[in-house]
Amino acid sequence: MANTRDIRIRIKGVKNTRQITRAMQMVATSKMKKAQESAKAGRPYALLLADVIVSIADEFEEVTQSYYVQRPVKHRGILVIGTDKGLCGALNSNLFRELNDVDSSAKFVSVGKRATQYLSRTRRDLLADFALPDKPTFSDIRKIVEFLLRSYDEGRIDTIEVLFTSFINTLRQEPELIRLFPLNDLDAMTTKLHERFGEPDHVAPKDTREILFEDRDAVLSEIASLYLKQEIFQLVLEAQASEHSARMVAMKTATDNAGNLIDDLTLQYNRARQAAITQEILEISAASFSE
């Protein structure tokens, strides 16, 4: 049995660890609430923008703009949204597990250090990596979208897909891979978007006004670019809400486990201390009888 001094040192170390995990839990809880509010606040605009695209595209009998036409897929382009930090449970592990089913011809763009490290370690074709602040703005997403669109226009990638962790609730976050480009099936795109945001029965409004477009390809290109920016921005917010939720849960679990371990060590300490006292009493009694 370990002596009382070693047990005291271990109890002190576990208490220090519990203080750290409790502080991290409180910080993650604060960030989680703000991230959840931001993610939920952006959903109505993303849904409205999708409906606008469908409404404008319906004005044309045939859409020939390159963003709306499916072409042969030689290289899939996948944006992987990971985290910069760890200590968020199995969030990143579950996310990266989805990459095992992706064919080797795919090309990747990463957001977050963990995603960049994983793609580099597994020798994936990494085109670029980006870093985002804790509170990303719409302008922070613009450089990512511009790179993706440039790669798409140059033919280096033939799709634009996003692998991220979808926020369902505080205790549940699931990895999801969705395709954003090309926009060749707008009805299915908007249906999936509304289902993901909890509006499965939504019907897109119809605009009966007669609209004249001087340059329809320019309009379609610009609104497709705006949609891609808004959608990726929304997915980044969803991923951050998932990260902070997972970290809060992980730190709460660690704090609770530390408390249980302290209780076990305290019991072990008391037993060791009692055993030591009993041994001293026996030794004193034995010495008295010997005299």
N, C-alpha and C positions, 0 to 999 in steps of 0.2 A: 504494500500500500504506500502511496506517495506521502511524503511528510507534509506537515501543515504549512511549512514555509513555501514549498513549491505550489501547493494548492492556492494559497493566498496570492501568489504572484500571477497565477493563471486567472483567478477571479478578477483581479485588477485589470488584466489585459482584455478580458472579455467585456468588462464594464466600459472600458475605453472604446472598444469596437462598437458596442451598443450605442454609445453617445454619437459616434460618427454616422452609423446607419440611421439613427433617429433623425439627425439633422438633415441627412440626404433625403429621407422620406418626406420631411416637411417642405424642403425646397422643391422636390418633385411634385408634391401635391399642389403647391402654389402654381408652378409652371403648367401642370396638367389642366387645371381649371381654365387658365387663360388660353391654352392651346385648343381645348375642347370648344370654348366659346368662339374662337377664331375660325375653327374648322366648320362649325355649324352655321356661323354667320355667312360664310362664303358659298354655301350650297345653293341658296335661291338664285344667286347671280349666275352660277354655272349652269343651272337648269334653264334659266331664261335665255342665256346665250345659245344653248343647244337648240332651243325652240326657234330662235331667230334664224339660225343657220338653215334649219329645215324649211322654214317659211320662205326664205330667199331662194333656196335651191329649187323649191317647187315652182318658182316663177319661170324656170327655163325647162324646155322640153328635153334638152340634152345638155349635160354639163361636161365640158371637155377640159376644164382646168386641171392641172396635173395633181393637185392635192385631193381631188375627188374621183380619181380614176385608179383602179387596181392595176398594178403592173407585176410582171413576174418577180417573184421574191427570191433573190440570190443571197442576200444578207439581211437578216432581221436586225433592226436597231432597237436596243433595249436600254432604257434609262433605269438604273437601279438606285433607289433611294434608301440608303442605310443611315446609320447613326455615326456621330463623331466619337461618342463615349460608350463604354460598356456598362456593366452593372444594371442591365435591364432584362434580366432573365434570359429566356430562349428567343427573344425577339429577332435578333440578327440570325441566329442559327436556323430558325424556321424560314426566314426570308431567303437565305442562301440555299436552303434545301430545294427550293423551287427551281433553282438554276440547273440542277442535275438533269432535268428533263429537256433543257434547251439544247438544240443542236450546236455543234462546234463552229458552224459557219456564221453564227450570230456575232454582232459587234456591239460593244457596250459603252455606255457613258455612266459614270458613277457620281453620286452625291453622298458625301460623308466618308470619313476616313476608314470606317470598318468595311464599307463596300469596296473602296479602292484597294484595300489590303487583300481582301478575299479574291477579287478578280485578278490581281497581280499574282497572288500565290498560286492560283489554279491555272495560270497562264492563259487567261481569256484574252480576246482581242479587245483591248481597252483603248478607245479613241480619245477620250478626255475624262478628266475628273474635276469636279467643282466642289467648293466649300460654301456653305450658307451660314449666316448668323443665327443666333437663337430665335430671333424674331424676324424672319425673312419678309421682305416687301415684294410687291409686284415687280419692281425694277430689278431685284436680285434674280428673279426667274428669267428675265429677258435674255441674258447672255446665254443661258442654257438652251432656251428655245431657239435662239438665233443660230447656235451651233448645230442643233438637231436639224433645223430646216435647211441649213447650208449643206449638211451631209446628205440630206434627202434629195435636194436639188442636184447635187453633184453625182448622185448615183452610188455613193458609198454604202448607203443603207436603203432598203426598199420598204421598210415599215418603221413606224415610231411607236414603240410599246413602253409601258412603264410597269416596273415591278416595285411594289411598295407594300407597307403594312397597313391594311384597312382598319380604321377605328370603328369598332362595333359598340363597345361599352368599356367601362373602366377595367373590367376583369377579362375582357375578350378582345383580342386583336389577331387578325388573320392575314397572312401574306396573300397578295392578289396580283395577277399579271393581266393587264388590260391593253388593248390596242387602240391607239388614238388616230393614227394616220395609216393609210389614206382614208378619207371620208367617203368611201364608195357605198356604204350602206347606212345612210343617216337615220332611217327609221329604227333600225336595230340598235344603233348607237344611243339614241335618245331614250329608247325603252330601257336599255341596260342601265343608263345613267339614273333614270328615275327610280328603277328598282333598287339600285345601290343606295340611294338617298331616302328610301322608304316611301316612295310614291308609285307603286306598281300600276295603279289604275289611271294614271295621268294621261290626258289626251291633249296633244299639242294644238294650240289655237291656230285657226286659219285666218290669214289676212286677205280680205276680199278686195283691197284697194289695188288699183292698177299702178304699177311702179315701172318707171323707165330708167334703165341703167345705160349710161354712155359707154362704160367699159366694164362689162360684166365679169371678165376674168380678173381684173384688178380688184373689184369688189369682193369676189369669192376668195381670192388669195388673201386679202387683208383680213377678212372676217375669219377665215380658217386659221390664220396666224394668231389672231386674238383669242380664238377658242382654245388653241393649243397652249397658249400662255396661261390663260385662266384655269384650264383643266390641270396643268402641271402644278400651278400654284396651289390649287385646291388639294391635290394629292400630297404635296409637301406638307401642308397644314394637317392633313389626316395622319400622315406618317409621324409628324412631331407629336400630335395628340396621343398616338399609340405608344411612342417612345416614353413619354413622361408618365403615362398610365402604367406601362410595364415596369418602369423603374420604381415608381411609388409602391407597387405591389411587391416587387422584389425586395426593396428596402424594408418594408413592413414585415415581410416574412423573415428577413435576416434579424431584425430587431426582436421579433417574438422568439426566434430560435436562440438568440443570445440570452434573453431572459430565462428561458427554460434551462439553458446550459449553466447559467449562474445559480439557479436553484439546485441543480444536481451537484454542482461543485461545492456549494455551501453545505449541503447535506453530507457530502463526502468529507468536507473539512471538519464538520462537527463530529463525525464518526471517528476520524483520525485523532482529533483532539481528545475525545473521550477515551479512546483506546490508549493513548499516551498517558493520560491521567491514571487510568486503571493499572497500567503497567508500573507506574511509579509507586502506587499504593501497594501493589503486590511485592515490589522490591523492598519497600520500607518494612512491610510486615515480615518478610522473610529474614531481613537483617535483625529485626527485633527478636524473633524466635531463636536465631542462631546464637544470640548473645545469652 
